[in-house]
Amino acid sequence: MILQLTKNIGKPNIIKYIRDNGSITWMYGDDFFIRHDLSHFALEKTLGFTTAFNGMINAGMDIKDFDNKEKRAMLTVTAEAYYAENMANLFLMEQLQGTLENFNTIQQSTFQSQQLNVPVLTIPDDKLKQIRVYLAQLLQHWKDLPSGETMKLIF
């Protein structure tokens, strides 16, 4: 699957996914959605997730369906998808506020507080570092991208 992010100044950015089967889903997105999707990309690619956000998109989910409460309620959400959604936000938070020394404890406590029936996931320190570095590179690439240009990533 290919993720294409087109940067626009003065009008919405474009987020486009070209699935392995050639079909396309896209939407307009502000900088928050761009950063959030980059966070998903970095962590899901690094951890080898296949059934989280990017996997759901590649399997045929329309990106706009995530904004539709009824369609979202009908989704089969895997443990990977729960992990990825939670961690995408935590990794973005780190980019703004600094590295969380107890990342695994925080992400695990989120699942306990929400009473989600998913196994505990502990990410090894080397993988945490790899995700952080990769995400920082992706975010910098987006920041440096001129208006009207497209960033292409292969998942």
DSSP file with accessible surface (Angstrom, degrees, kcal/mol):
  #  RESIDUE AA STRUCTURE BP1 BP2  ACC     N-H-->O    O-->H-N    N-H-->O    O-->H-N    TCO  KAPPA ALPHA  PHI   PSI    X-CA   Y-CA   Z-CA
    1    1 A M              0   0    9      0, 0.0   154,-3.3     0, 0.0     2,-0.5   0.000 360.0 360.0 360.0 147.0    0.0    0.0    0.0
    2    2 A I  E     -AB  18 154A  59     16,-2.6    16,-2.9   152,-0.2     2,-0.5  -0.947 360.0-156.3-116.0 132.0    1.1    3.5   -0.7
    3    3 A L  E     -AB  17 153A   1    150,-3.2   150,-2.7    -2,-0.5     2,-0.5  -0.933  12.5-170.8-103.6 124.1    0.4    6.5    1.5
    4    4 A Q  E     -AB  16 152A  29     12,-3.3    12,-2.8    -2,-0.5     2,-0.5  -0.981   4.4-172.2-118.6 125.4    0.5    9.8   -0.3
    5    5 A L  E     -AB  15 151A   0    146,-2.6   146,-3.0    -2,-0.5     2,-0.6  -0.972   5.5-163.4-118.2 116.3    0.4   13.1    1.7
    6    6 A T  E     -AB  14 150A  26      8,-2.7     8,-2.2    -2,-0.5     2,-0.4  -0.899  12.3-143.4-104.4 122.6    0.0   16.3   -0.3
    7    7 A K        +     0   0   27    142,-2.3   141,-4.0    -2,-0.6     2,-0.4  -0.703  20.9 179.6 -88.5 131.6    0.9   19.5    1.5
    8    8 A N        -     0   0   22     -2,-0.4     2,-0.5   139,-0.2     3,-0.1  -0.998  18.4-149.3-132.5 135.6   -1.2   22.6    0.8
    9    9 A I  S    S+     0   0  123     -2,-0.4    -2,-0.0     1,-0.2     0, 0.0  -0.902  87.5  12.5-101.9 129.4   -0.9   26.0    2.3
   10   10 A G  S    S+     0   0   89     -2,-0.5    -1,-0.2     1,-0.1     0, 0.0   0.425 126.6  53.9  87.2  -3.8   -4.1   27.9    2.4
   11   11 A K  S    S-     0   0  138     -3,-0.1    -3,-0.2     0, 0.0    -1,-0.1  -0.963 100.5 -70.5-151.8 165.1   -6.3   24.9    1.7
   12   12 A P        -     0   0   69      0, 0.0    18,-0.2     0, 0.0     2,-0.1  -0.208  45.7-118.8 -63.0 147.7   -6.6   21.4    3.2
   13   13 A N  E     - C   0  29A   9     16,-1.3    16,-2.2    -5,-0.1     2,-0.5  -0.357  27.6-122.7 -71.7 163.2   -3.9   18.8    2.8
   14   14 A I  E     -AC   6  28A  47     -8,-2.2    -8,-2.7    14,-0.2     2,-0.6  -0.956  18.6-165.7-117.5 127.6   -4.7   15.6    0.9
   15   15 A I  E     +AC   5  27A   0     12,-3.0    12,-2.1    -2,-0.5     2,-0.4  -0.960  17.6 176.6-109.4 119.0   -4.3   12.1    2.5
   16   16 A K  E     -AC   4  26A  67    -12,-2.8   -12,-3.3    -2,-0.6     2,-0.5  -0.988  16.7-164.2-131.3 133.4   -4.5    9.4   -0.1
   17   17 A Y  E     -AC   3  25A   0      8,-3.2     8,-2.0    -2,-0.4     2,-0.7  -0.973   3.8-162.6-115.2 126.4   -4.1    5.6    0.3
   18   18 A I  E     -AC   2  24A  37    -16,-2.9   -16,-2.6    -2,-0.5     6,-0.2  -0.939  22.7-143.0-107.6 109.1   -3.5    3.5   -2.7
   19   19 A R    >   -     0   0   19      4,-2.8     3,-2.4    -2,-0.7    39,-0.1  -0.216  24.5-104.3 -70.3 163.7   -4.2   -0.1   -1.7
   20   20 A D  T 3  S+     0   0  115      1,-0.3    -1,-0.1     2,-0.1    39,-0.1   0.796 123.2  56.0 -57.3 -28.9   -2.3   -3.1   -2.9
   21   21 A N  T 3  S-     0   0  122     37,-0.3    -1,-0.3     2,-0.1     3,-0.1   0.406 121.3-108.1 -86.0   2.3   -5.2   -4.0   -5.2
   22   22 A G  S <  S+     0   0   48     -3,-2.4    -2,-0.1     1,-0.3    -1,-0.0   0.249  76.9 130.3  93.4 -13.1   -5.0   -0.5   -6.8
   23   23 A S        -     0   0   43     35,-0.1    -4,-2.8    -5,-0.1     2,-0.4  -0.341  45.9-141.0 -73.3 159.8   -8.2    1.0   -5.3
   24   24 A I  E     -C   18   0A  85     -6,-0.2     2,-0.4    -3,-0.1    -6,-0.2  -0.940  20.8-178.0-127.9 142.7   -7.9    4.4   -3.6
   25   25 A T  E     +C   17   0A   2     -8,-2.0    -8,-3.2    -2,-0.4     2,-0.3  -0.989  20.6 162.1-131.9 142.4   -9.4    6.0   -0.5
   26   26 A W  E     +C   16   0A  91     -2,-0.4     2,-0.3   -10,-0.2   -10,-0.2  -0.973  14.2 177.5-152.9 166.5   -8.6    9.7    0.3
   27   27 A M  E     -C   15   0A  19    -12,-2.1   -12,-3.0    -2,-0.3     2,-0.3  -0.971  37.3 -97.4-161.3 163.4   -9.7   12.6    2.4
   28   28 A Y  E     -C   14   0A 133     -2,-0.3     2,-0.3   -14,-0.2   -14,-0.2  -0.667  46.8-176.3 -80.6 146.8   -8.8   16.2    3.2
   29   29 A G  E     -C   13   0A   5    -16,-2.2   -16,-1.3    -2,-0.3     2,-0.0  -0.994  22.4-134.6-150.3 141.6   -6.8   16.5    6.4
   30   30 A D     >  -     0   0   91     -2,-0.3     4,-2.0   -18,-0.2     3,-0.2  -0.196  49.2 -86.2 -80.4-179.4   -5.4   19.2    8.6
   31   31 A D  H  > S+     0   0   75      1,-0.2     4,-2.7     2,-0.2     5,-0.2   0.833 126.7  59.8 -61.7 -32.1   -1.9   19.0   10.1
   32   32 A F  H  > S+     0   0   92      1,-0.2     4,-2.8     2,-0.2    -1,-0.2   0.952 107.0  45.6 -60.4 -48.2   -3.1   17.0   13.1
   33   33 A F  H  > S+     0   0   70     -3,-0.2     4,-2.7     2,-0.2     5,-0.2   0.884 111.9  52.5 -64.1 -36.5   -4.5   14.2   10.8
   34   34 A I  H  X S+     0   0    0     -4,-2.0     4,-2.4     2,-0.2    -1,-0.2   0.966 113.1  43.3 -61.3 -51.1   -1.2   14.2    8.8
   35   35 A R  H  X S+     0   0   92     -4,-2.7     4,-2.2     1,-0.2    -2,-0.2   0.904 113.8  51.7 -61.9 -40.1    0.9   13.8   12.0
   36   36 A H  H  X S+     0   0   16     -4,-2.8     4,-2.4    -5,-0.2    -1,-0.2   0.934 111.0  46.7 -63.8 -44.7   -1.5   11.2   13.4
   37   37 A D  H  X S+     0   0    7     -4,-2.7     4,-2.6     1,-0.2    -1,-0.2   0.874 111.0  52.7 -66.6 -34.8   -1.4    9.1   10.2
   38   38 A L  H  X S+     0   0    0     -4,-2.4     4,-2.8    -5,-0.2    -1,-0.2   0.888 108.0  51.5 -65.7 -36.9    2.4    9.4   10.1
   39   39 A S  H  X S+     0   0    0     -4,-2.2     4,-2.4     2,-0.2     5,-0.3   0.936 110.7  47.7 -64.9 -45.3    2.5    8.2   13.7
   40   40 A H  H  X S+     0   0    1     -4,-2.4     4,-2.8     1,-0.2     5,-0.4   0.940 112.6  50.4 -57.1 -46.7    0.4    5.2   12.8
   41   41 A F  H  X S+     0   0    0     -4,-2.6     4,-2.4     1,-0.2     5,-0.3   0.943 111.4  47.0 -58.3 -50.8    2.6    4.5    9.8
   42   42 A A  H  X S+     0   0    0     -4,-2.8     4,-2.0     1,-0.2    -1,-0.2   0.929 118.9  38.4 -60.6 -47.8    5.9    4.7   11.8
   43   43 A L  H  X S+     0   0    0     -4,-2.4     4,-2.6    -5,-0.2     6,-0.3   0.916 117.5  47.9 -75.9 -39.5    4.7    2.4   14.6
   44   44 A E  H  X>S+     0   0    0     -4,-2.8     5,-1.8    -5,-0.3     4,-0.8   0.905 115.3  45.4 -68.7 -38.5    2.7   -0.1   12.5
   45   45 A K  H  <5S+     0   0   91     -4,-2.4     3,-0.5    -5,-0.4    -1,-0.2   0.939 115.6  46.7 -68.2 -44.9    5.5   -0.5   10.0
   46   46 A T  H  <5S+     0   0   17     -4,-2.0    -2,-0.2    -5,-0.3    -1,-0.2   0.903 117.9  41.4 -64.4 -40.7    8.2   -0.8   12.7
   47   47 A L  H  <5S-     0   0   42     -4,-2.6    -1,-0.2    -5,-0.2    -2,-0.2   0.513 109.4-121.1 -87.5  -4.5    6.2   -3.3   14.8
   48   48 A G  T  <5 +     0   0   50     -4,-0.8    -3,-0.2    -3,-0.5     2,-0.2   0.751  47.1 172.3  73.1  25.2    5.0   -5.3   11.7
   49   49 A F      < +     0   0   16     -5,-1.8    -1,-0.2    -6,-0.3    -2,-0.0  -0.466  13.7 172.6 -68.4 136.2    1.3   -4.7   12.5
   50   50 A T  S    S+     0   0   98     -2,-0.2    -1,-0.1     4,-0.1    -2,-0.0   0.495  73.2  46.5-120.1 -10.3   -1.0   -5.9    9.7
   51   51 A T  S    S+     0   0   55      4,-0.1    27,-0.5     5,-0.0    30,-0.3   0.267  91.3  91.0-119.7  10.4   -4.5   -5.5   11.2
   52   52 A A  S  > S-     0   0    0     28,-0.2     4,-2.8    29,-0.1     5,-0.3   0.058 103.0 -52.8 -87.4-156.8   -4.3   -2.0   12.7
   53   53 A F  H  > S+     0   0   19      1,-0.2     4,-2.3     2,-0.2     5,-0.2   0.905 138.3  43.0 -49.9 -54.6   -5.2    1.2   10.9
   54   54 A N  H  > S+     0   0    0      1,-0.2     4,-2.7     2,-0.2    -1,-0.2   0.888 114.8  51.0 -64.3 -37.0   -3.1    0.8    7.8
   55   55 A G  H  > S+     0   0   12      2,-0.2     4,-1.8     1,-0.2    -1,-0.2   0.880 109.2  50.8 -65.5 -38.3   -4.1   -2.9    7.5
   56   56 A M  H  <>S+     0   0   29     -4,-2.8     5,-2.4     2,-0.2     4,-0.3   0.910 111.8  47.6 -66.0 -41.0   -7.8   -2.0    7.8
   57   57 A I  H ><5S+     0   0    0     -4,-2.3     3,-1.7    -5,-0.3    -2,-0.2   0.947 112.1  49.3 -63.5 -47.3   -7.4    0.7    5.0
   58   58 A N  H 3<5S+     0   0   41     -4,-2.7   -37,-0.3     1,-0.3    -1,-0.2   0.834 105.8  58.3 -63.1 -30.1   -5.5   -1.8    2.8
   59   59 A A  T 3<5S-     0   0   92     -4,-1.8    -1,-0.3    -5,-0.2    -2,-0.2   0.515 133.5 -83.7 -79.3  -5.3   -8.2   -4.4    3.4
   60   60 A G  T < 5S+     0   0   43     -3,-1.7    -3,-0.2     1,-0.3    -2,-0.1   0.370  77.7 144.3 124.3  -6.5  -10.8   -2.0    2.0
   61   61 A M      < -     0   0   27     -5,-2.4     2,-0.4    -6,-0.2    -1,-0.3  -0.439  49.9-125.8 -64.8 134.2  -11.9    0.3    4.8
   62   62 A D    >   -     0   0   57      1,-0.1     3,-1.7    -2,-0.1     4,-0.5  -0.698  12.0-132.9 -80.9 134.4  -12.7    3.8    3.4
   63   63 A I  G >  S+     0   0    6     -2,-0.4     3,-1.1     1,-0.3     4,-0.3   0.849 106.2  58.2 -58.8 -32.0  -10.7    6.4    5.3
   64   64 A K  G >  S+     0   0   98      1,-0.2     3,-1.4   -38,-0.2     4,-0.3   0.732  89.5  74.3 -71.6 -19.0  -13.8    8.5    5.7
   65   65 A D  G X  S+     0   0   32     -3,-1.7     3,-1.1     1,-0.3     7,-0.3   0.758  82.2  68.3 -65.8 -22.9  -15.6    5.6    7.5
   66   66 A F  G <  S+     0   0   41     -3,-1.1    -1,-0.3    -4,-0.5    -2,-0.2   0.752  98.8  51.4 -68.4 -21.1  -13.5    6.3   10.6
   67   67 A D  G <  S+     0   0  105     -3,-1.4     2,-0.7    -4,-0.3    -1,-0.3   0.550  92.0  88.4 -87.6  -9.2  -15.4    9.6   11.0
   68   68 A N    <>  -     0   0   58     -3,-1.1     4,-2.8    -4,-0.3     5,-0.2  -0.817  65.0-158.4 -96.8 111.0  -18.8    7.8   10.7
   69   69 A K  H  > S+     0   0  160     -2,-0.7     4,-2.0     1,-0.2    -1,-0.2   0.874  90.6  49.6 -57.9 -41.2  -19.9    6.7   14.2
   70   70 A E  H  > S+     0   0  156      2,-0.2     4,-0.8     1,-0.2    -1,-0.2   0.922 114.1  43.9 -66.4 -44.3  -22.3    3.9   12.8
   71   71 A K  H >4 S+     0   0   89      1,-0.2     3,-0.6     2,-0.2     4,-0.4   0.883 112.2  53.6 -68.2 -38.1  -19.7    2.4   10.5
   72   72 A R  H >< S+     0   0  111     -4,-2.8     3,-1.3    -7,-0.3    -1,-0.2   0.886 103.8  56.8 -61.7 -38.4  -17.0    2.6   13.2
   73   73 A A  H 3< S+     0   0   86     -4,-2.0    -1,-0.2     1,-0.3    -2,-0.2   0.765 104.3  53.2 -66.1 -23.8  -19.3    0.7   15.6
   74   74 A M  T << S+     0   0  150     -4,-0.8    -1,-0.3    -3,-0.6    -2,-0.2   0.503  85.9 114.2 -89.3  -4.4  -19.5   -2.2   13.1
   75   75 A L    <   -     0   0   42     -3,-1.3     2,-0.8    -4,-0.4    -3,-0.0  -0.368  67.6-130.9 -69.2 145.1  -15.8   -2.6   12.8
   76   76 A T        -     0   0  127     -2,-0.1     2,-0.6     0, 0.0    -1,-0.1  -0.874  30.0-159.0 -89.8 113.8  -14.0   -5.6   14.0
   77   77 A V        -     0   0   53     -2,-0.8     2,-0.1     4,-0.0   -25,-0.1  -0.877   1.9-153.5-104.3 120.4  -11.1   -4.1   16.0
   78   78 A T     >  -     0   0   46     -2,-0.6     4,-2.1   -27,-0.5     5,-0.2  -0.367  31.6-106.4 -83.6 167.7   -8.1   -6.3   16.6
   79   79 A A  H  > S+     0   0   33      1,-0.2     4,-2.9     2,-0.2     5,-0.2   0.914 122.8  56.5 -58.9 -41.3   -5.7   -6.0   19.5
   80   80 A E  H  > S+     0   0   48      1,-0.2     4,-2.9     2,-0.2    -1,-0.2   0.899 105.4  51.0 -57.3 -41.2   -3.2   -4.5   17.0
   81   81 A A  H  > S+     0   0   12    -30,-0.3     4,-2.3     2,-0.2    -1,-0.2   0.906 110.7  47.9 -65.4 -42.0   -5.7   -1.8   16.1
   82   82 A Y  H  X S+     0   0   86     -4,-2.1     4,-2.1     2,-0.2     5,-0.2   0.940 114.1  47.0 -61.2 -47.8   -6.3   -0.9   19.8
   83   83 A Y  H  X S+     0   0   16     -4,-2.9     4,-3.0     1,-0.2     5,-0.3   0.943 112.6  49.5 -57.9 -48.7   -2.5   -0.8   20.5
   84   84 A A  H  X S+     0   0    0     -4,-2.9     4,-2.7    -5,-0.2     5,-0.2   0.898 110.2  48.9 -63.0 -42.1   -1.9    1.4   17.4
   85   85 A E  H  X S+     0   0   85     -4,-2.3     4,-1.2     2,-0.2    -1,-0.2   0.940 115.7  43.9 -65.2 -44.1   -4.6    4.0   18.1
   86   86 A N  H  X S+     0   0   26     -4,-2.1     4,-1.6    -5,-0.2    -2,-0.2   0.948 117.8  44.0 -63.7 -47.6   -3.4    4.4   21.7
   87   87 A M  H  X S+     0   0    0     -4,-3.0     4,-3.1    -5,-0.2     5,-0.3   0.833 102.9  64.9 -72.7 -31.3    0.3    4.5   20.8
   88   88 A A  H  X S+     0   0    0     -4,-2.7     4,-1.7    -5,-0.3    -1,-0.2   0.936 108.0  43.0 -56.1 -42.9   -0.1    6.8   17.8
   89   89 A N  H  X S+     0   0   72     -4,-1.2     4,-2.4    -5,-0.2    -1,-0.2   0.890 113.2  51.4 -70.6 -39.4   -1.3    9.5   20.2
   90   90 A L  H  X S+     0   0   16     -4,-1.6     4,-2.3     2,-0.2    -2,-0.2   0.918 109.7  49.3 -64.8 -42.3    1.4    8.7   22.8
   91   91 A F  H  X S+     0   0    0     -4,-3.1     4,-1.5     1,-0.2    -1,-0.2   0.890 112.1  48.8 -65.7 -36.6    4.2    8.9   20.3
   92   92 A L  H  X S+     0   0   19     -4,-1.7     4,-1.2    -5,-0.3    -1,-0.2   0.904 108.5  53.9 -67.1 -40.0    2.9   12.3   19.0
   93   93 A M  H >X S+     0   0   63     -4,-2.4     4,-2.8     1,-0.2     3,-0.6   0.917 106.2  53.2 -59.3 -40.9    2.6   13.5   22.6
   94   94 A E  H 3X S+     0   0    8     -4,-2.3     4,-2.6     1,-0.2    -1,-0.2   0.870 101.9  58.7 -61.6 -37.7    6.3   12.6   23.0
   95   95 A Q  H 3< S+     0   0   75     -4,-1.5    -1,-0.2     1,-0.2    -2,-0.2   0.831 116.5  34.4 -62.0 -30.2    7.2   14.6   20.0
   96   96 A L  H << S+     0   0  145     -4,-1.2    -2,-0.2    -3,-0.6    -1,-0.2   0.808 133.1  24.6 -91.8 -34.1    5.7   17.7   21.7
   97   97 A Q  H  < S-     0   0  150     -4,-2.8    -3,-0.2     1,-0.3    -2,-0.2   0.485 110.5 -98.0-115.8  -6.5    6.6   17.1   25.3
   98   98 A G     <  -     0   0   39     -4,-2.6    -1,-0.3    -5,-0.3    -2,-0.1  -0.182  57.3 -38.7 105.0 161.2    9.6   14.8   25.4
   99   99 A T        -     0   0   79      1,-0.1     2,-0.6    -4,-0.1     3,-0.1  -0.283  52.0-130.7 -62.5 134.0   10.3   11.1   25.8
  100  100 A L    >   -     0   0   32      1,-0.2     3,-1.0   -10,-0.1     4,-0.1  -0.776  10.6-157.2 -84.7 119.2    8.1    9.2   28.3
  101  101 A E  T 3  S+     0   0  176     -2,-0.6     3,-0.2     1,-0.3    -1,-0.2   0.797  93.9  41.6 -66.9 -27.1   10.5    7.1   30.4
  102  102 A N  T 3> S+     0   0   82      1,-0.2     4,-2.3     2,-0.1    -1,-0.3  -0.283  71.5 145.7-116.4  47.3    7.7    4.7   31.3
  103  103 A F  H <> S+     0   0    4     -3,-1.0     4,-2.7     1,-0.2     5,-0.3   0.896  72.4  48.7 -52.4 -50.2    6.0    4.4   27.9
  104  104 A N  H  > S+     0   0   23      1,-0.2     4,-2.4     2,-0.2    -1,-0.2   0.905 110.5  50.9 -61.9 -40.9    5.0    0.8   28.3
  105  105 A T  H  > S+     0   0   88      2,-0.2     4,-2.4     1,-0.2    -1,-0.2   0.924 112.4  47.0 -62.3 -43.0    3.5    1.4   31.7
  106  106 A I  H  X S+     0   0   44     -4,-2.3     4,-1.6     2,-0.2    -2,-0.2   0.946 113.8  45.7 -66.0 -48.2    1.4    4.3   30.4
  107  107 A Q  H  X S+     0   0    0     -4,-2.7     4,-1.1     1,-0.2    -1,-0.2   0.893 114.6  49.3 -66.7 -32.9    0.2    2.5   27.3
  108  108 A Q  H  X S+     0   0   41     -4,-2.4     4,-1.7    -5,-0.3     3,-0.3   0.909 107.3  53.9 -71.4 -38.2   -0.7   -0.6   29.3
  109  109 A S  H  X S+     0   0   53     -4,-2.4     4,-2.7     1,-0.2    -1,-0.2   0.820 100.2  62.7 -67.3 -27.8   -2.5    1.4   32.0
  110  110 A T  H  X S+     0   0   28     -4,-1.6     4,-1.8     1,-0.2    -1,-0.2   0.930 104.7  46.3 -60.4 -43.7   -4.7    2.9   29.3
  111  111 A F  H  X>S+     0   0   15     -4,-1.1     5,-2.0    -3,-0.3     4,-0.5   0.887 111.9  50.9 -68.8 -36.2   -6.0   -0.5   28.4
  112  112 A Q  H ><5S+     0   0  134     -4,-1.7     3,-0.8     1,-0.2    -2,-0.2   0.925 110.5  48.8 -66.3 -41.8   -6.7   -1.4   32.0
  113  113 A S  H 3<5S+     0   0   92     -4,-2.7    -1,-0.2     1,-0.2    -2,-0.2   0.835 114.2  45.5 -69.2 -30.2   -8.6    1.8   32.6
  114  114 A Q  H 3<5S-     0   0  115     -4,-1.8    -1,-0.2    -5,-0.2    -2,-0.2   0.487 106.0-131.0 -88.6  -2.9  -10.7    1.3   29.5
  115  115 A Q  T <<5 +     0   0  175     -3,-0.8     2,-0.3    -4,-0.5    -3,-0.2   0.881  43.1 170.8  53.2  43.0  -11.3   -2.4   30.5
  116  116 A L      < -     0   0   41     -5,-2.0     2,-1.7    -6,-0.1    -1,-0.2  -0.663  38.0-129.4 -81.7 139.3  -10.3   -3.5   27.0
  117  117 A N        +     0   0  169     -2,-0.3    -1,-0.1     2,-0.0   -38,-0.1  -0.513  64.3 122.4 -90.7  68.9  -10.0   -7.3   26.7
  118  118 A V        -     0   0   24     -2,-1.7     3,-0.1    -7,-0.1    -2,-0.1  -0.967  65.7-103.5-128.2 146.9   -6.6   -7.2   25.0
  119  119 A P        -     0   0   91      0, 0.0     2,-0.2     0, 0.0    -3,-0.0  -0.278  46.6 -92.8 -65.2 154.1   -3.3   -8.9   26.1
  120  120 A V        -     0   0   98      1,-0.0     2,-0.5    -9,-0.0   -12,-0.0  -0.460  40.5-154.6 -66.6 135.1   -0.6   -6.7   27.6
  121  121 A L        -     0   0   41     -2,-0.2     2,-0.5   -17,-0.1   -13,-0.1  -0.971  10.2-171.5-116.2 126.3    1.9   -5.5   25.1
  122  122 A T        -     0   0   90     -2,-0.5    -2,-0.0   -15,-0.0   -17,-0.0  -0.982  12.3-151.3-116.7 121.9    5.4   -4.6   26.0
  123  123 A I        -     0   0    4     -2,-0.5   -19,-0.1     1,-0.0     5,-0.1  -0.814  23.2-117.8 -93.6 125.6    7.5   -2.9   23.4
  124  124 A P    >>  -     0   0   71      0, 0.0     4,-2.3     0, 0.0     3,-0.5  -0.248  24.1-114.8 -60.0 149.6   11.2   -3.6   23.7
  125  125 A D  H 3> S+     0   0  128      1,-0.2     4,-2.5     2,-0.2     5,-0.2   0.854 115.1  55.8 -55.5 -38.3   13.4   -0.5   24.2
  126  126 A D  H 3> S+     0   0  108      1,-0.2     4,-2.2     2,-0.2    -1,-0.2   0.893 109.1  47.0 -66.2 -34.9   15.1   -0.9   20.9
  127  127 A K  H <> S+     0   0   66     -3,-0.5     4,-2.6     2,-0.2    -2,-0.2   0.890 109.9  53.3 -71.9 -39.3   11.8   -0.9   19.0
  128  128 A L  H  X S+     0   0    5     -4,-2.3     4,-2.5     2,-0.2    -2,-0.2   0.945 111.5  46.2 -58.2 -46.0   10.6    2.2   21.0
  129  129 A K  H  X S+     0   0  144     -4,-2.5     4,-2.6     1,-0.2     5,-0.2   0.915 111.1  52.1 -62.7 -43.7   13.7    4.0   20.0
  130  130 A Q  H  X S+     0   0   95     -4,-2.2     4,-2.5     1,-0.2    -1,-0.2   0.913 111.1  47.0 -60.5 -44.0   13.3    2.9   16.4
  131  131 A I  H  X S+     0   0    0     -4,-2.6     4,-3.1     2,-0.2     5,-0.3   0.932 112.2  50.3 -63.4 -45.6    9.7    4.2   16.2
  132  132 A R  H  X S+     0   0   45     -4,-2.5     4,-2.3    -5,-0.2    -2,-0.2   0.918 113.6  44.5 -60.2 -44.6   10.7    7.5   17.8
  133  133 A V  H  X S+     0   0   69     -4,-2.6     4,-2.3     2,-0.2    -1,-0.2   0.940 115.3  47.6 -65.9 -45.8   13.5    8.1   15.4
  134  134 A Y  H  X S+     0   0   60     -4,-2.5     4,-2.6    -5,-0.2    -2,-0.2   0.933 112.8  48.6 -62.9 -45.1   11.5    7.1   12.4
  135  135 A L  H  X S+     0   0    0     -4,-3.1     4,-2.9     1,-0.2     5,-0.2   0.924 109.9  51.9 -62.3 -43.5    8.5    9.2   13.4
  136  136 A A  H  X S+     0   0   39     -4,-2.3     4,-2.3    -5,-0.3    -1,-0.2   0.912 110.8  48.9 -59.6 -40.9   10.8   12.2   14.0
  137  137 A Q  H  X S+     0   0  118     -4,-2.3     4,-2.5     2,-0.2    -2,-0.2   0.924 112.3  47.7 -64.4 -44.5   12.2   11.8   10.5
  138  138 A L  H  X S+     0   0    8     -4,-2.6     4,-2.4     2,-0.2    -2,-0.2   0.918 112.6  48.6 -62.9 -44.1    8.8   11.5    8.9
  139  139 A L  H  X S+     0   0   25     -4,-2.9     4,-2.5     2,-0.2    -1,-0.2   0.893 111.8  49.4 -64.6 -37.8    7.5   14.6   10.8
  140  140 A Q  H  X S+     0   0   92     -4,-2.3     4,-2.5    -5,-0.2    -2,-0.2   0.912 109.1  52.4 -66.8 -41.6   10.6   16.6    9.7
  141  141 A H  H  X S+     0   0   87     -4,-2.5     4,-1.1     2,-0.2    -2,-0.2   0.926 111.4  47.2 -58.8 -45.6   10.1   15.5    6.1
  142  142 A W  H >< S+     0   0   11     -4,-2.4     3,-0.6     1,-0.2    -2,-0.2   0.931 111.4  50.5 -61.8 -44.8    6.5   16.7    6.3
  143  143 A K  H 3< S+     0   0  148     -4,-2.5    -2,-0.2     1,-0.2    -1,-0.2   0.895 114.5  43.9 -60.2 -40.7    7.5   20.0    7.9
  144  144 A D  H 3< S+     0   0  106     -4,-2.5    -1,-0.2    -5,-0.1    -2,-0.2   0.611  87.1 112.2 -81.2 -13.0   10.2   20.6    5.2
  145  145 A L  S << S-     0   0   16     -4,-1.1     3,-0.1    -3,-0.6     6,-0.1  -0.429  70.3-123.6 -66.7 127.1    7.9   19.5    2.3
  146  146 A P    >   -     0   0   79      0, 0.0     3,-2.0     0, 0.0  -139,-0.3  -0.358  36.0 -88.1 -68.0 152.2    7.1   22.5    0.0
  147  147 A S  T 3  S+     0   0   63      1,-0.3  -139,-0.2  -141,-0.1     3,-0.1  -0.311 115.6  26.5 -58.3 138.4    3.4   23.4   -0.6
  148  148 A G  T 3  S+     0   0   46   -141,-4.0    -1,-0.3     1,-0.3     2,-0.2   0.276  98.4 114.6  89.3 -10.0    2.0   21.5   -3.5
  149  149 A E    <   -     0   0  108     -3,-2.0  -142,-2.3  -142,-0.2     2,-0.4  -0.576  58.2-134.4 -93.6 160.0    4.4   18.6   -3.1
  150  150 A T  E     -B    6   0A  50   -144,-0.2     2,-0.5    -2,-0.2  -144,-0.2  -0.936   2.6-149.2-120.6 133.8    3.6   15.0   -2.2
  151  151 A M  E     -B    5   0A   1   -146,-3.0  -146,-2.6    -2,-0.4     2,-0.5  -0.869  19.1-160.6 -95.9 126.2    5.3   12.8    0.3
  152  152 A K  E     +B    4   0A 140     -2,-0.5     2,-0.4  -148,-0.2  -148,-0.2  -0.950  11.6 178.1-117.4 129.8    5.0    9.1   -0.7
  153  153 A L  E     -B    3   0A  18   -150,-2.7  -150,-3.2    -2,-0.5     2,-0.6  -0.982  20.2-140.8-130.0 140.0    5.5    6.2    1.8
  154  154 A I  E      B    2   0A 114     -2,-0.4  -152,-0.2  -152,-0.2    -2,-0.0  -0.882 360.0 360.0-104.9 124.7    5.2    2.4    1.1
  155  155 A F              0   0   59   -154,-3.3  -114,-0.0    -2,-0.6    -2,-0.0  -0.814 360.0 360.0 -98.6 360.0    3.6    0.3    3.8
